[in-house]
Amino acid sequence: MGACLIDTAESYGTEAIVGDAIRGIRDQVIVATKVSQNHFRKGDVIRSADQSLRRLGINHIDLYQLHSPNPHIPIEETMGAMEFLVDAGKVRFIGVSNFSVIQLKQAQSALSKGRIASNQVKYSLVARDIEDSLLPYCQENQITVIAYSPLAEGISNIFRRDSAGVIERIAAETGKTTAQLALNWCIHKEAVIAIPKANSVAHIEEDCGASGWSLSVDHIELLNRTFK
């Protein structure tokens, strides 16, 4: 259906299943995985990457991400290990997850020649705190924001913040589902992509239907006012 990015992590326990799913179509897929924060020492980063590659059954990771900040290990050591993996051809792009602006700046400064490609953070209609400073910083510095939990960990959490039924009214006017509206609102932002979790084929089909079209300016403004 056009979705080509699959996000996993060593801590999820799903890398082997992802490897099964992409076998035979590896060149059509962007594989993103993560190293856990307790593996941020140089040797541990390299070892984790090698183990992820084996579980995934691939020879390089497209996007390798630090799962969350670890203030107990120098970021210079961790980013040095990430650059080593890039130089070795085992990783194409370096990413982070749950990093603040200050942490992003520190991580970028620790790289000798590469750059941070992405920051995976929580972002949805009801979780918009990144709009204050983190999202503008990422947009200004060509860092892709990968929005996790873009459906607020359940569309019911969005309904609870919408006592006037605005999102259902927009759904009726556009012929889209409420989940598709919430996702399209998210990805209409510059440099933002969304990775919704789906536990059925029907949900995947619905989620993929959130792209290929755009909410009107009026509808976007209405959603922004409703979900301040």
mmCIF file of the C-alpha atoms, coordinates in Angstrom:
data_MODEL
# 
_entry.id   MODEL 
# 
loop_
_atom_site.group_PDB 
_atom_site.id 
_atom_site.type_symbol 
_atom_site.label_atom_id 
_atom_site.label_alt_id 
_atom_site.label_comp_id 
_atom_site.label_asym_id 
_atom_site.label_entity_id 
_atom_site.label_seq_id 
_atom_site.pdbx_PDB_ins_code 
_atom_site.Cartn_x 
_atom_site.Cartn_y 
_atom_site.Cartn_z 
_atom_site.occupancy 
_atom_site.B_iso_or_equiv 
_atom_site.pdbx_formal_charge 
_atom_site.auth_seq_id 
_atom_site.auth_comp_id 
_atom_site.auth_asym_id 
_atom_site.auth_atom_id 
_atom_site.pdbx_PDB_model_num 
ATOM 1   C CA . MET A 1 1   ? 0.000   0.000   0.000  1.00 0.00 ? 1   MET A CA 1 
ATOM 2   C CA . GLY A 1 2   ? 3.023   2.253   -0.247 1.00 0.00 ? 2   GLY A CA 1 
ATOM 3   C CA . ALA A 1 3   ? 4.297   2.076   3.337  1.00 0.00 ? 3   ALA A CA 1 
ATOM 4   C CA . CYS A 1 4   ? 8.040   1.410   3.165  1.00 0.00 ? 4   CYS A CA 1 
ATOM 5   C CA . LEU A 1 5   ? 9.399   2.252   6.652  1.00 0.00 ? 5   LEU A CA 1 
ATOM 6   C CA . ILE A 1 6   ? 9.312   -0.335  9.426  1.00 0.00 ? 6   ILE A CA 1 
ATOM 7   C CA . ASP A 1 7   ? 10.458  0.647   12.911 1.00 0.00 ? 7   ASP A CA 1 
ATOM 8   C CA . THR A 1 8   ? 11.618  -1.815  15.538 1.00 0.00 ? 8   THR A CA 1 
ATOM 9   C CA . ALA A 1 9   ? 14.175  -2.048  18.361 1.00 0.00 ? 9   ALA A CA 1 
ATOM 10  C CA . GLU A 1 10  ? 16.356  -4.599  20.066 1.00 0.00 ? 10  GLU A CA 1 
ATOM 11  C CA . SER A 1 11  ? 14.208  -4.213  23.193 1.00 0.00 ? 11  SER A CA 1 
ATOM 12  C CA . TYR A 1 12  ? 10.931  -4.958  21.369 1.00 0.00 ? 12  TYR A CA 1 
ATOM 13  C CA . GLY A 1 13  ? 11.803  -8.566  20.652 1.00 0.00 ? 13  GLY A CA 1 
ATOM 14  C CA . THR A 1 14  ? 10.407  -8.256  17.118 1.00 0.00 ? 14  THR A CA 1 
ATOM 15  C CA . GLU A 1 15  ? 13.520  -7.921  14.955 1.00 0.00 ? 15  GLU A CA 1 
ATOM 16  C CA . ALA A 1 16  ? 13.454  -11.575 13.874 1.00 0.00 ? 16  ALA A CA 1 
ATOM 17  C CA . ILE A 1 17  ? 9.808   -11.243 12.839 1.00 0.00 ? 17  ILE A CA 1 
ATOM 18  C CA . VAL A 1 18  ? 10.618  -8.085  10.895 1.00 0.00 ? 18  VAL A CA 1 
ATOM 19  C CA . GLY A 1 19  ? 13.407  -10.003 9.196  1.00 0.00 ? 19  GLY A CA 1 
ATOM 20  C CA . ASP A 1 20  ? 10.918  -12.685 8.137  1.00 0.00 ? 20  ASP A CA 1 
ATOM 21  C CA . ALA A 1 21  ? 8.512   -10.048 6.838  1.00 0.00 ? 21  ALA A CA 1 
ATOM 22  C CA . ILE A 1 22  ? 11.052  -8.226  4.650  1.00 0.00 ? 22  ILE A CA 1 
ATOM 23  C CA . ARG A 1 23  ? 12.799  -11.286 3.247  1.00 0.00 ? 23  ARG A CA 1 
ATOM 24  C CA . GLY A 1 24  ? 12.806  -10.996 -0.541 1.00 0.00 ? 24  GLY A CA 1 
ATOM 25  C CA . ILE A 1 25  ? 11.800  -7.304  -0.516 1.00 0.00 ? 25  ILE A CA 1 
ATOM 26  C CA . ARG A 1 26  ? 14.732  -5.843  1.432  1.00 0.00 ? 26  ARG A CA 1 
ATOM 27  C CA . ASP A 1 27  ? 15.560  -3.292  -1.260 1.00 0.00 ? 27  ASP A CA 1 
ATOM 28  C CA . GLN A 1 28  ? 12.011  -1.884  -1.032 1.00 0.00 ? 28  GLN A CA 1 
ATOM 29  C CA . VAL A 1 29  ? 12.058  -1.267  2.707  1.00 0.00 ? 29  VAL A CA 1 
ATOM 30  C CA . ILE A 1 30  ? 13.656  1.274   5.039  1.00 0.00 ? 30  ILE A CA 1 
ATOM 31  C CA . VAL A 1 31  ? 14.564  -0.635  8.192  1.00 0.00 ? 31  VAL A CA 1 
ATOM 32  C CA . ALA A 1 32  ? 14.832  1.393   11.398 1.00 0.00 ? 32  ALA A CA 1 
ATOM 33  C CA . THR A 1 33  ? 15.861  -0.146  14.697 1.00 0.00 ? 33  THR A CA 1 
ATOM 34  C CA . LYS A 1 34  ? 17.228  1.062   18.030 1.00 0.00 ? 34  LYS A CA 1 
ATOM 35  C CA . VAL A 1 35  ? 19.983  0.344   20.500 1.00 0.00 ? 35  VAL A CA 1 
ATOM 36  C CA . SER A 1 36  ? 18.850  0.331   24.140 1.00 0.00 ? 36  SER A CA 1 
ATOM 37  C CA . GLN A 1 37  ? 20.178  3.044   26.450 1.00 0.00 ? 37  GLN A CA 1 
ATOM 38  C CA . ASN A 1 38  ? 21.993  0.504   28.667 1.00 0.00 ? 38  ASN A CA 1 
ATOM 39  C CA . HIS A 1 39  ? 24.106  -0.440  25.621 1.00 0.00 ? 39  HIS A CA 1 
ATOM 40  C CA . PHE A 1 40  ? 25.587  3.003   24.919 1.00 0.00 ? 40  PHE A CA 1 
ATOM 41  C CA . ARG A 1 41  ? 29.231  2.109   25.606 1.00 0.00 ? 41  ARG A CA 1 
ATOM 42  C CA . LYS A 1 42  ? 31.170  1.853   22.356 1.00 0.00 ? 42  LYS A CA 1 
ATOM 43  C CA . GLY A 1 43  ? 31.653  -1.898  22.447 1.00 0.00 ? 43  GLY A CA 1 
ATOM 44  C CA . ASP A 1 44  ? 28.029  -2.447  23.452 1.00 0.00 ? 44  ASP A CA 1 
ATOM 45  C CA . VAL A 1 45  ? 26.697  -0.251  20.619 1.00 0.00 ? 45  VAL A CA 1 
ATOM 46  C CA . ILE A 1 46  ? 28.715  -2.182  18.036 1.00 0.00 ? 46  ILE A CA 1 
ATOM 47  C CA . ARG A 1 47  ? 27.742  -5.539  19.541 1.00 0.00 ? 47  ARG A CA 1 
ATOM 48  C CA . SER A 1 48  ? 24.050  -4.566  19.635 1.00 0.00 ? 48  SER A CA 1 
ATOM 49  C CA . ALA A 1 49  ? 24.149  -3.487  15.999 1.00 0.00 ? 49  ALA A CA 1 
ATOM 50  C CA . ASP A 1 50  ? 25.723  -6.786  14.947 1.00 0.00 ? 50  ASP A CA 1 
ATOM 51  C CA . GLN A 1 51  ? 23.102  -8.731  16.880 1.00 0.00 ? 51  GLN A CA 1 
ATOM 52  C CA . SER A 1 52  ? 20.295  -6.673  15.332 1.00 0.00 ? 52  SER A CA 1 
ATOM 53  C CA . LEU A 1 53  ? 21.698  -7.300  11.867 1.00 0.00 ? 53  LEU A CA 1 
ATOM 54  C CA . ARG A 1 54  ? 21.717  -11.042 12.516 1.00 0.00 ? 54  ARG A CA 1 
ATOM 55  C CA . ARG A 1 55  ? 18.161  -11.072 13.839 1.00 0.00 ? 55  ARG A CA 1 
ATOM 56  C CA . LEU A 1 56  ? 16.935  -8.949  10.947 1.00 0.00 ? 56  LEU A CA 1 
ATOM 57  C CA . GLY A 1 57  ? 18.840  -11.038 8.404  1.00 0.00 ? 57  GLY A CA 1 
ATOM 58  C CA . ILE A 1 58  ? 20.226  -7.972  6.614  1.00 0.00 ? 58  ILE A CA 1 
ATOM 59  C CA . ASN A 1 59  ? 23.707  -6.558  5.970  1.00 0.00 ? 59  ASN A CA 1 
ATOM 60  C CA . HIS A 1 60  ? 22.992  -2.950  6.924  1.00 0.00 ? 60  HIS A CA 1 
ATOM 61  C CA . ILE A 1 61  ? 20.541  -0.953  9.020  1.00 0.00 ? 61  ILE A CA 1 
ATOM 62  C CA . ASP A 1 62  ? 19.036  2.032   7.229  1.00 0.00 ? 62  ASP A CA 1 
ATOM 63  C CA . LEU A 1 63  ? 18.352  4.066   10.384 1.00 0.00 ? 63  LEU A CA 1 
ATOM 64  C CA . TYR A 1 64  ? 20.016  3.161   13.692 1.00 0.00 ? 64  TYR A CA 1 
ATOM 65  C CA . GLN A 1 65  ? 18.601  5.089   16.636 1.00 0.00 ? 65  GLN A CA 1 
ATOM 66  C CA . LEU A 1 66  ? 19.590  5.712   20.254 1.00 0.00 ? 66  LEU A CA 1 
ATOM 67  C CA . HIS A 1 67  ? 16.447  4.585   22.078 1.00 0.00 ? 67  HIS A CA 1 
ATOM 68  C CA . SER A 1 68  ? 16.553  7.322   24.722 1.00 0.00 ? 68  SER A CA 1 
ATOM 69  C CA . PRO A 1 69  ? 19.137  9.596   26.352 1.00 0.00 ? 69  PRO A CA 1 
ATOM 70  C CA . ASN A 1 70  ? 21.563  8.103   28.878 1.00 0.00 ? 70  ASN A CA 1 
ATOM 71  C CA . PRO A 1 71  ? 23.240  10.833  30.962 1.00 0.00 ? 71  PRO A CA 1 
ATOM 72  C CA . HIS A 1 72  ? 25.512  8.278   32.650 1.00 0.00 ? 72  HIS A CA 1 
ATOM 73  C CA . ILE A 1 73  ? 27.528  7.506   29.494 1.00 0.00 ? 73  ILE A CA 1 
ATOM 74  C CA . PRO A 1 74  ? 29.367  10.284  27.609 1.00 0.00 ? 74  PRO A CA 1 
ATOM 75  C CA . ILE A 1 75  ? 27.504  11.075  24.409 1.00 0.00 ? 75  ILE A CA 1 
ATOM 76  C CA . GLU A 1 76  ? 30.876  11.432  22.654 1.00 0.00 ? 76  GLU A CA 1 
ATOM 77  C CA . GLU A 1 77  ? 31.569  7.737   23.211 1.00 0.00 ? 77  GLU A CA 1 
ATOM 78  C CA . THR A 1 78  ? 28.153  6.668   21.970 1.00 0.00 ? 78  THR A CA 1 
ATOM 79  C CA . MET A 1 79  ? 28.156  8.854   18.875 1.00 0.00 ? 79  MET A CA 1 
ATOM 80  C CA . GLY A 1 80  ? 31.699  7.760   18.092 1.00 0.00 ? 80  GLY A CA 1 
ATOM 81  C CA . ALA A 1 81  ? 30.434  4.189   18.010 1.00 0.00 ? 81  ALA A CA 1 
ATOM 82  C CA . MET A 1 82  ? 27.560  5.202   15.730 1.00 0.00 ? 82  MET A CA 1 
ATOM 83  C CA . GLU A 1 83  ? 29.993  6.845   13.301 1.00 0.00 ? 83  GLU A CA 1 
ATOM 84  C CA . PHE A 1 84  ? 32.154  3.726   13.404 1.00 0.00 ? 84  PHE A CA 1 
ATOM 85  C CA . LEU A 1 85  ? 29.139  1.691   12.280 1.00 0.00 ? 85  LEU A CA 1 
ATOM 86  C CA . VAL A 1 86  ? 28.460  4.138   9.435  1.00 0.00 ? 86  VAL A CA 1 
ATOM 87  C CA . ASP A 1 87  ? 32.077  3.965   8.298  1.00 0.00 ? 87  ASP A CA 1 
ATOM 88  C CA . ALA A 1 88  ? 31.907  0.162   8.434  1.00 0.00 ? 88  ALA A CA 1 
ATOM 89  C CA . GLY A 1 89  ? 28.870  0.161   6.138  1.00 0.00 ? 89  GLY A CA 1 
ATOM 90  C CA . LYS A 1 90  ? 26.637  -1.410  8.779  1.00 0.00 ? 90  LYS A CA 1 
ATOM 91  C CA . VAL A 1 91  ? 24.479  1.710   9.269  1.00 0.00 ? 91  VAL A CA 1 
ATOM 92  C CA . ARG A 1 92  ? 23.324  4.285   6.720  1.00 0.00 ? 92  ARG A CA 1 
ATOM 93  C CA . PHE A 1 93  ? 21.828  7.005   8.937  1.00 0.00 ? 93  PHE A CA 1 
ATOM 94  C CA . ILE A 1 94  ? 22.091  7.926   12.619 1.00 0.00 ? 94  ILE A CA 1 
ATOM 95  C CA . GLY A 1 95  ? 18.971  8.770   14.599 1.00 0.00 ? 95  GLY A CA 1 
ATOM 96  C CA . VAL A 1 96  ? 17.933  9.397   18.181 1.00 0.00 ? 96  VAL A CA 1 
ATOM 97  C CA . SER A 1 97  ? 14.731  9.055   20.143 1.00 0.00 ? 97  SER A CA 1 
ATOM 98  C CA . ASN A 1 98  ? 13.205  11.140  22.936 1.00 0.00 ? 98  ASN A CA 1 
ATOM 99  C CA . PHE A 1 99  ? 15.999  13.740  22.744 1.00 0.00 ? 99  PHE A CA 1 
ATOM 100 C CA . SER A 1 100 ? 15.435  17.356  23.790 1.00 0.00 ? 100 SER A CA 1 
ATOM 101 C CA . VAL A 1 101 ? 16.886  20.300  21.877 1.00 0.00 ? 101 VAL A CA 1 
ATOM 102 C CA . ILE A 1 102 ? 19.845  20.473  24.264 1.00 0.00 ? 102 ILE A CA 1 
ATOM 103 C CA . GLN A 1 103 ? 20.474  16.742  23.946 1.00 0.00 ? 103 GLN A CA 1 
ATOM 104 C CA . LEU A 1 104 ? 20.227  16.965  20.153 1.00 0.00 ? 104 LEU A CA 1 
ATOM 105 C CA . LYS A 1 105 ? 22.818  19.724  20.086 1.00 0.00 ? 105 LYS A CA 1 
ATOM 106 C CA . GLN A 1 106 ? 25.159  17.733  22.314 1.00 0.00 ? 106 GLN A CA 1 
ATOM 107 C CA . ALA A 1 107 ? 24.752  14.609  20.181 1.00 0.00 ? 107 ALA A CA 1 
ATOM 108 C CA . GLN A 1 108 ? 25.331  16.506  16.949 1.00 0.00 ? 108 GLN A CA 1 
ATOM 109 C CA . SER A 1 109 ? 28.436  18.202  18.368 1.00 0.00 ? 109 SER A CA 1 
ATOM 110 C CA . ALA A 1 110 ? 29.818  14.783  19.275 1.00 0.00 ? 110 ALA A CA 1 
ATOM 111 C CA . LEU A 1 111 ? 29.791  13.702  15.614 1.00 0.00 ? 111 LEU A CA 1 
ATOM 112 C CA . SER A 1 112 ? 32.968  14.424  13.698 1.00 0.00 ? 112 SER A CA 1 
ATOM 113 C CA . LYS A 1 113 ? 31.498  14.369  10.190 1.00 0.00 ? 113 LYS A CA 1 
ATOM 114 C CA . GLY A 1 114 ? 28.011  12.864  10.175 1.00 0.00 ? 114 GLY A CA 1 
ATOM 115 C CA . ARG A 1 115 ? 24.690  14.381  11.119 1.00 0.00 ? 115 ARG A CA 1 
ATOM 116 C CA . ILE A 1 116 ? 21.643  13.291  13.033 1.00 0.00 ? 116 ILE A CA 1 
ATOM 117 C CA . ALA A 1 117 ? 18.931  12.344  10.565 1.00 0.00 ? 117 ALA A CA 1 
ATOM 118 C CA . SER A 1 118 ? 15.940  11.911  12.866 1.00 0.00 ? 118 SER A CA 1 
ATOM 119 C CA . ASN A 1 119 ? 14.474  12.245  16.340 1.00 0.00 ? 119 ASN A CA 1 
ATOM 120 C CA . GLN A 1 120 ? 11.667  9.858   17.279 1.00 0.00 ? 120 GLN A CA 1 
ATOM 121 C CA . VAL A 1 121 ? 9.292   11.476  19.784 1.00 0.00 ? 121 VAL A CA 1 
ATOM 122 C CA . LYS A 1 122 ? 5.704   11.262  20.966 1.00 0.00 ? 122 LYS A CA 1 
ATOM 123 C CA . TYR A 1 123 ? 3.477   13.566  18.914 1.00 0.00 ? 123 TYR A CA 1 
ATOM 124 C CA . SER A 1 124 ? -0.251  13.647  18.297 1.00 0.00 ? 124 SER A CA 1 
ATOM 125 C CA . LEU A 1 125 ? -3.261  15.930  18.443 1.00 0.00 ? 125 LEU A CA 1 
ATOM 126 C CA . VAL A 1 126 ? -3.272  15.586  22.231 1.00 0.00 ? 126 VAL A CA 1 
ATOM 127 C CA . ALA A 1 127 ? 0.516   15.530  22.814 1.00 0.00 ? 127 ALA A CA 1 
ATOM 128 C CA . ARG A 1 128 ? 1.822   18.708  21.204 1.00 0.00 ? 128 ARG A CA 1 
ATOM 129 C CA . ASP A 1 129 ? 4.545   19.924  23.562 1.00 0.00 ? 129 ASP A CA 1 
ATOM 130 C CA . ILE A 1 130 ? 7.251   19.441  20.903 1.00 0.00 ? 130 ILE A CA 1 
ATOM 131 C CA . GLU A 1 131 ? 5.743   22.381  19.004 1.00 0.00 ? 131 GLU A CA 1 
ATOM 132 C CA . ASP A 1 132 ? 7.221   24.857  21.507 1.00 0.00 ? 132 ASP A CA 1 
ATOM 133 C CA . SER A 1 133 ? 10.891  24.399  20.596 1.00 0.00 ? 133 SER A CA 1 
ATOM 134 C CA . LEU A 1 134 ? 11.797  20.849  19.566 1.00 0.00 ? 134 LEU A CA 1 
ATOM 135 C CA . LEU A 1 135 ? 9.794   20.690  16.338 1.00 0.00 ? 135 LEU A CA 1 
ATOM 136 C CA . PRO A 1 136 ? 11.003  24.121  15.093 1.00 0.00 ? 136 PRO A CA 1 
ATOM 137 C CA . TYR A 1 137 ? 14.605  23.167  15.890 1.00 0.00 ? 137 TYR A CA 1 
ATOM 138 C CA . CYS A 1 138 ? 14.303  19.903  13.976 1.00 0.00 ? 138 CYS A CA 1 
ATOM 139 C CA . GLN A 1 139 ? 12.698  21.659  11.005 1.00 0.00 ? 139 GLN A CA 1 
ATOM 140 C CA . GLU A 1 140 ? 15.440  24.298  10.935 1.00 0.00 ? 140 GLU A CA 1 
ATOM 141 C CA . ASN A 1 141 ? 18.184  21.667  11.067 1.00 0.00 ? 141 ASN A CA 1 
ATOM 142 C CA . GLN A 1 142 ? 16.804  19.111  8.598  1.00 0.00 ? 142 GLN A CA 1 
ATOM 143 C CA . ILE A 1 143 ? 16.120  16.531  11.314 1.00 0.00 ? 143 ILE A CA 1 
ATOM 144 C CA . THR A 1 144 ? 13.102  14.385  10.535 1.00 0.00 ? 144 THR A CA 1 
ATOM 145 C CA . VAL A 1 145 ? 10.636  14.030  13.390 1.00 0.00 ? 145 VAL A CA 1 
ATOM 146 C CA . ILE A 1 146 ? 9.334   10.458  13.587 1.00 0.00 ? 146 ILE A CA 1 
ATOM 147 C CA . ALA A 1 147 ? 6.084   10.712  15.524 1.00 0.00 ? 147 ALA A CA 1 
ATOM 148 C CA . TYR A 1 148 ? 5.297   7.714   17.677 1.00 0.00 ? 148 TYR A CA 1 
ATOM 149 C CA . SER A 1 149 ? 1.866   7.233   19.274 1.00 0.00 ? 149 SER A CA 1 
ATOM 150 C CA . PRO A 1 150 ? 0.379   9.573   16.632 1.00 0.00 ? 150 PRO A CA 1 
ATOM 151 C CA . LEU A 1 151 ? -3.069  8.201   17.511 1.00 0.00 ? 151 LEU A CA 1 
ATOM 152 C CA . ALA A 1 152 ? -2.566  9.053   21.198 1.00 0.00 ? 152 ALA A CA 1 
ATOM 153 C CA . GLU A 1 153 ? -2.267  5.392   22.211 1.00 0.00 ? 153 GLU A CA 1 
ATOM 154 C CA . GLY A 1 154 ? -5.895  4.894   21.211 1.00 0.00 ? 154 GLY A CA 1 
ATOM 155 C CA . ILE A 1 155 ? -8.318  7.084   19.294 1.00 0.00 ? 155 ILE A CA 1 
ATOM 156 C CA . SER A 1 156 ? -10.565 7.149   22.384 1.00 0.00 ? 156 SER A CA 1 
ATOM 157 C CA . ASN A 1 157 ? -7.977  9.394   24.053 1.00 0.00 ? 157 ASN A CA 1 
ATOM 158 C CA . ILE A 1 158 ? -8.528  11.908  21.268 1.00 0.00 ? 158 ILE A CA 1 
ATOM 159 C CA . PHE A 1 159 ? -12.321 11.708  21.584 1.00 0.00 ? 159 PHE A CA 1 
ATOM 160 C CA . ARG A 1 160 ? -12.048 12.487  25.297 1.00 0.00 ? 160 ARG A CA 1 
ATOM 161 C CA . ARG A 1 161 ? -10.439 15.823  24.452 1.00 0.00 ? 161 ARG A CA 1 
ATOM 162 C CA . ASP A 1 162 ? -13.105 16.676  21.874 1.00 0.00 ? 162 ASP A CA 1 
ATOM 163 C CA . SER A 1 163 ? -16.338 17.261  23.761 1.00 0.00 ? 163 SER A CA 1 
ATOM 164 C CA . ALA A 1 164 ? -17.802 19.206  20.815 1.00 0.00 ? 164 ALA A CA 1 
ATOM 165 C CA . GLY A 1 165 ? -17.319 16.312  18.400 1.00 0.00 ? 165 GLY A CA 1 
ATOM 166 C CA . VAL A 1 166 ? -15.190 18.390  16.020 1.00 0.00 ? 166 VAL A CA 1 
ATOM 167 C CA . ILE A 1 167 ? -13.110 15.541  14.635 1.00 0.00 ? 167 ILE A CA 1 
ATOM 168 C CA . GLU A 1 168 ? -16.194 13.440  13.884 1.00 0.00 ? 168 GLU A CA 1 
ATOM 169 C CA . ARG A 1 169 ? -17.768 16.408  12.093 1.00 0.00 ? 169 ARG A CA 1 
ATOM 170 C CA . ILE A 1 170 ? -14.646 16.856  9.945  1.00 0.00 ? 170 ILE A CA 1 
ATOM 171 C CA . ALA A 1 171 ? -14.665 13.122  9.229  1.00 0.00 ? 171 ALA A CA 1 
ATOM 172 C CA . ALA A 1 172 ? -18.209 13.404  7.922  1.00 0.00 ? 172 ALA A CA 1 
ATOM 173 C CA . GLU A 1 173 ? -17.281 16.392  5.749  1.00 0.00 ? 173 GLU A CA 1 
ATOM 174 C CA . THR A 1 174 ? -14.174 14.762  4.259  1.00 0.00 ? 174 THR A CA 1 
ATOM 175 C CA . GLY A 1 175 ? -15.246 11.132  4.037  1.00 0.00 ? 175 GLY A CA 1 
ATOM 176 C CA . LYS A 1 176 ? -12.170 10.085  6.030  1.00 0.00 ? 176 LYS A CA 1 
ATOM 177 C CA . THR A 1 177 ? -12.020 8.178   9.303  1.00 0.00 ? 177 THR A CA 1 
ATOM 178 C CA . THR A 1 178 ? -11.114 9.920   12.532 1.00 0.00 ? 178 THR A CA 1 
ATOM 179 C CA . ALA A 1 179 ? -7.842  7.993   12.691 1.00 0.00 ? 179 ALA A CA 1 
ATOM 180 C CA . GLN A 1 180 ? -6.965  9.126   9.163  1.00 0.00 ? 180 GLN A CA 1 
ATOM 181 C CA . LEU A 1 181 ? -7.692  12.733  10.134 1.00 0.00 ? 181 LEU A CA 1 
ATOM 182 C CA . ALA A 1 182 ? -5.471  12.513  13.214 1.00 0.00 ? 182 ALA A CA 1 
ATOM 183 C CA . LEU A 1 183 ? -2.629  11.009  11.178 1.00 0.00 ? 183 LEU A CA 1 
ATOM 184 C CA . ASN A 1 184 ? -2.969  13.454  8.295  1.00 0.00 ? 184 ASN A CA 1 
ATOM 185 C CA . TRP A 1 185 ? -2.919  16.376  10.736 1.00 0.00 ? 185 TRP A CA 1 
ATOM 186 C CA . CYS A 1 186 ? 0.358   14.982  12.060 1.00 0.00 ? 186 CYS A CA 1 
ATOM 187 C CA . ILE A 1 187 ? 2.126   14.390  8.741  1.00 0.00 ? 187 ILE A CA 1 
ATOM 188 C CA . HIS A 1 188 ? 1.061   17.658  7.152  1.00 0.00 ? 188 HIS A CA 1 
ATOM 189 C CA . LYS A 1 189 ? 3.734   19.311  9.303  1.00 0.00 ? 189 LYS A CA 1 
ATOM 190 C CA . GLU A 1 190 ? 7.063   19.919  7.595  1.00 0.00 ? 190 GLU A CA 1 
ATOM 191 C CA . ALA A 1 191 ? 9.646   17.207  8.308  1.00 0.00 ? 191 ALA A CA 1 
ATOM 192 C CA . VAL A 1 192 ? 7.206   14.992  10.250 1.00 0.00 ? 192 VAL A CA 1 
ATOM 193 C CA . ILE A 1 193 ? 6.373   11.365  9.513  1.00 0.00 ? 193 ILE A CA 1 
ATOM 194 C CA . ALA A 1 194 ? 4.193   9.091   11.651 1.00 0.00 ? 194 ALA A CA 1 
ATOM 195 C CA . ILE A 1 195 ? 4.616   5.474   12.705 1.00 0.00 ? 195 ILE A CA 1 
ATOM 196 C CA . PRO A 1 196 ? 1.211   4.298   13.956 1.00 0.00 ? 196 PRO A CA 1 
ATOM 197 C CA . LYS A 1 197 ? 1.020   0.925   15.629 1.00 0.00 ? 197 LYS A CA 1 
ATOM 198 C CA . ALA A 1 198 ? -1.477  -1.439  14.011 1.00 0.00 ? 198 ALA A CA 1 
ATOM 199 C CA . ASN A 1 199 ? -2.580  -4.868  15.191 1.00 0.00 ? 199 ASN A CA 1 
ATOM 200 C CA . SER A 1 200 ? -4.659  -5.902  12.187 1.00 0.00 ? 200 SER A CA 1 
ATOM 201 C CA . VAL A 1 201 ? -4.613  -5.722  8.394  1.00 0.00 ? 201 VAL A CA 1 
ATOM 202 C CA . ALA A 1 202 ? -7.721  -3.518  8.525  1.00 0.00 ? 202 ALA A CA 1 
ATOM 203 C CA . HIS A 1 203 ? -5.964  -0.994  10.762 1.00 0.00 ? 203 HIS A CA 1 
ATOM 204 C CA . ILE A 1 204 ? -2.922  -0.959  8.483  1.00 0.00 ? 204 ILE A CA 1 
ATOM 205 C CA . GLU A 1 205 ? -5.148  -0.299  5.483  1.00 0.00 ? 205 GLU A CA 1 
ATOM 206 C CA . GLU A 1 206 ? -6.900  2.496   7.362  1.00 0.00 ? 206 GLU A CA 1 
ATOM 207 C CA . ASP A 1 207 ? -3.602  4.048   8.485  1.00 0.00 ? 207 ASP A CA 1 
ATOM 208 C CA . CYS A 1 208 ? -2.164  3.976   4.962  1.00 0.00 ? 208 CYS A CA 1 
ATOM 209 C CA . GLY A 1 209 ? -5.274  5.839   3.811  1.00 0.00 ? 209 GLY A CA 1 
ATOM 210 C CA . ALA A 1 210 ? -4.105  8.817   5.858  1.00 0.00 ? 210 ALA A CA 1 
ATOM 211 C CA . SER A 1 211 ? -1.612  9.823   3.162  1.00 0.00 ? 211 SER A CA 1 
ATOM 212 C CA . GLY A 1 212 ? -2.005  10.944  -0.427 1.00 0.00 ? 212 GLY A CA 1 
ATOM 213 C CA . TRP A 1 213 ? -4.362  13.814  0.414  1.00 0.00 ? 213 TRP A CA 1 
ATOM 214 C CA . SER A 1 214 ? -4.366  16.902  2.646  1.00 0.00 ? 214 SER A CA 1 
ATOM 215 C CA . LEU A 1 215 ? -6.683  18.471  5.166  1.00 0.00 ? 215 LEU A CA 1 
ATOM 216 C CA . SER A 1 216 ? -7.870  21.955  4.226  1.00 0.00 ? 216 SER A CA 1 
ATOM 217 C CA . VAL A 1 217 ? -6.364  24.965  5.970  1.00 0.00 ? 217 VAL A CA 1 
ATOM 218 C CA . ASP A 1 218 ? -9.695  25.591  7.694  1.00 0.00 ? 218 ASP A CA 1 
ATOM 219 C CA . HIS A 1 219 ? -9.892  22.042  9.008  1.00 0.00 ? 219 HIS A CA 1 
ATOM 220 C CA . ILE A 1 220 ? -6.291  22.185  10.259 1.00 0.00 ? 220 ILE A CA 1 
ATOM 221 C CA . GLU A 1 221 ? -6.957  25.460  12.073 1.00 0.00 ? 221 GLU A CA 1 
ATOM 222 C CA . LEU A 1 222 ? -10.129 24.015  13.604 1.00 0.00 ? 222 LEU A CA 1 
ATOM 223 C CA . LEU A 1 223 ? -8.256  20.964  14.871 1.00 0.00 ? 223 LEU A CA 1 
ATOM 224 C CA . ASN A 1 224 ? -5.482  23.179  16.247 1.00 0.00 ? 224 ASN A CA 1 
ATOM 225 C CA . ARG A 1 225 ? -8.024  25.224  18.197 1.00 0.00 ? 225 ARG A CA 1 
ATOM 226 C CA . THR A 1 226 ? -9.877  22.175  19.446 1.00 0.00 ? 226 THR A CA 1 
ATOM 227 C CA . PHE A 1 227 ? -6.763  20.359  20.628 1.00 0.00 ? 227 PHE A CA 1 
ATOM 228 C CA . LYS A 1 228 ? -4.736  23.215  22.071 1.00 0.00 ? 228 LYS A CA 1 
# 
